[in-house]
């Protein structure tokens, strides 16, 4: 067993490391449960929202008896991108939850996850924008290009698409909140 070394004032090595060599107390950066719990809840919420949005958009389909045509989300590249991006963010978020449990006290892991969260947020923003553009075009049409409205024919399909976009938009807002919490946490670690 190694001997315990004392400082000049008789403090043990453990006490000296907790108070610093200048004699005054210093803050030791720790990742406490109260700062991890909100992030975990937000990540679980994002997993649920993106999973449901992926399923709803992926199965969105309607057959029009009047026009003998079937409208599917797989017929639009914007909707396919939406499904792929939301599925990717869902899987990434699940992996991030796992990584946080494996190495919960690592500040370098928190920085890496924050950078990856920015990329995931970018995927959500762009996929939502692409899907919204097609959804608005389907609802309102564009007379300048000769594109008529088709949501009055495929209203069930358009409702499912809108529901998926709303769910994914909520996941996007949750990701923004998660990034704010992560930035604040990283800032607190760097300041103290």
C-alpha positions in Angstrom: 0.0 0.0 0.0 1.4 3.4 -1.0 2.0 5.9 1.8 -0.3 9.0 1.9 1.6 12.1 1.3 0.8 15.3 3.2 1.0 18.8 2.0 2.6 21.7 3.8 -0.5 22.3 5.9 -1.0 18.6 6.7 -3.7 18.0 4.1 -3.7 14.6 2.3 -3.0 14.2 -1.4 -6.8 13.7 -2.0 -7.7 16.9 -0.1 -5.0 18.8 -2.0 -6.2 17.6 -5.4 -9.8 18.6 -4.4 -8.8 22.1 -3.2 -6.0 22.8 -5.7 -2.4 23.9 -4.9 -3.4 27.5 -4.5 -5.2 26.6 -1.2 -8.7 27.7 -2.4 -11.4 25.3 -3.5 -11.7 24.5 -7.1 -14.7 22.9 -8.9 -14.2 19.4 -10.1 -16.1 18.8 -13.4 -18.4 15.9 -13.0 -21.3 14.7 -15.1 -24.0 14.4 -12.6 -27.3 12.6 -13.0 -29.3 15.8 -12.9 -27.6 17.1 -16.0 -27.7 13.7 -17.9 -31.4 12.9 -17.2 -32.9 15.8 -19.3 -30.6 14.8 -22.2 -31.6 11.2 -21.9 -35.3 12.1 -21.9 -34.9 14.3 -24.9 -33.0 11.6 -26.8 -35.7 9.0 -26.0 -38.3 11.5 -27.2 -36.4 12.0 -30.4 -36.1 8.3 -31.0 -39.9 7.9 -30.6 -40.8 10.9 -32.7 -38.4 10.0 -35.6 -39.4 6.4 -35.5 -43.1 7.2 -35.7 -42.5 9.8 -38.4 -40.5 7.3 -40.5 -43.2 4.7 -40.2 -46.0 7.1 -41.0 -44.3 8.6 -44.0 -43.0 5.2 -45.2 -46.5 3.6 -45.3 -48.3 6.7 -46.6 -50.3 5.6 -49.6 -53.7 6.1 -51.1 -55.5 4.8 -54.2 -57.9 7.1 -56.0 -60.9 5.2 -57.4 -61.9 8.2 -59.4 -58.6 8.5 -61.3 -57.5 4.8 -61.0 -54.1 5.9 -59.5 -52.1 5.1 -56.4 -50.1 7.8 -54.6 -47.2 6.5 -52.5 -44.5 8.3 -50.5 -41.9 6.3 -52.3 -42.8 8.1 -55.6 -41.3 11.3 -54.3 -37.6 11.7 -53.8 -38.2 14.3 -51.1 -40.4 11.9 -49.2 -37.8 9.1 -49.6 -35.1 11.4 -48.3 -37.4 12.3 -45.4 -37.8 8.6 -44.5 -34.0 7.9 -44.8 -33.0 11.0 -42.8 -35.5 10.3 -40.0 -34.5 6.6 -39.8 -30.8 7.6 -39.7 -31.5 10.1 -36.8 -33.5 7.5 -35.0 -30.7 4.9 -35.2 -28.0 7.5 -34.3 -30.0 8.7 -31.3 -30.4 5.1 -30.0 -26.6 4.6 -30.4 -25.9 7.9 -28.7 -28.0 6.7 -25.7 -26.0 3.6 -25.6 -22.7 5.4 -25.8 -23.7 7.8 -23.0 -24.4 4.9 -20.7 -21.1 3.1 -21.5 -18.9 6.2 -21.0 -21.0 8.7 -19.1 -18.3 10.8 -17.6 -16.2 11.5 -20.7 -16.2 15.1 -21.8 -14.6 14.2 -25.1 -17.6 11.8 -25.8 -20.0 14.7 -25.0 -18.2 16.9 -27.5 -18.2 14.2 -30.2 -21.9 13.5 -29.6 -22.6 17.3 -29.7 -20.9 17.5 -33.1 -22.8 14.5 -34.4 -26.0 16.0 -33.0 -25.5 19.1 -35.2 -25.2 16.8 -38.2 -28.3 14.9 -37.2 -30.1 18.2 -36.7 -29.0 19.2 -40.2 -30.5 16.0 -41.7 -33.8 16.7 -39.8 -34.0 20.3 -41.0 -33.3 19.5 -44.6 -35.6 16.5 -44.8 -38.4 18.4 -43.2 -37.9 21.3 -45.6 -37.9 19.0 -48.6 -41.0 17.2 -47.5 -42.8 20.4 -46.6 -42.1 21.9 -50.0 -43.7 18.9 -51.7 -46.6 18.9 -49.2 -47.4 22.5 -49.8 -47.2 22.0 -53.6 -49.6 19.1 -53.3 -52.0 21.1 -51.2 -51.9 24.4 -53.1 -50.5 23.4 -56.6 -48.6 25.8 -58.8 -50.5 27.3 -61.7 -47.4 28.9 -63.2 -46.0 25.5 -63.8 -49.3 23.9 -64.6 -49.2 21.7 -61.4 -52.6 21.3 -59.9 -53.6 20.5 -56.4 -53.9 16.8 -55.7 -54.6 16.7 -51.9 -58.3 17.2 -52.7 -58.1 13.8 -54.5 -55.7 12.1 -52.1 -56.6 13.7 -48.8 -55.8 10.7 -46.6 -52.3 10.5 -48.1 -51.7 14.3 -47.6 -52.9 14.0 -44.0 -50.4 11.2 -43.3 -47.6 13.2 -44.9 -48.5 16.3 -42.8 -48.6 14.2 -39.6 -45.1 12.7 -40.4 -43.7 16.2 -41.0 -45.2 17.5 -37.7 -43.7 14.6 -35.8 -40.3 15.1 -37.4 -40.5 18.9 -36.7 -41.2 18.2 -33.0 -38.1 16.0 -33.0 -36.1 18.8 -34.6 -37.2 21.2 -31.8 -36.2 18.6 -29.3 -32.8 18.3 -30.9 -32.3 22.0 -30.7 -33.1 21.9 -27.0 -30.6 18.9 -26.6 -27.9 20.9 -28.3 -28.5 23.9 -26.1 -28.2 21.7 -23.0 -25.0 20.1 -24.4 -23.4 23.4 -25.2 -24.2 24.7 -21.7 -22.8 21.5 -20.1 -19.6 21.7 -22.2 -19.2 25.4 -21.4 -19.6 24.8 -17.7 -16.8 22.2 -17.9 -14.5 24.5 -19.7 -15.1 27.5 -17.4 -14.4 25.8 -14.1 
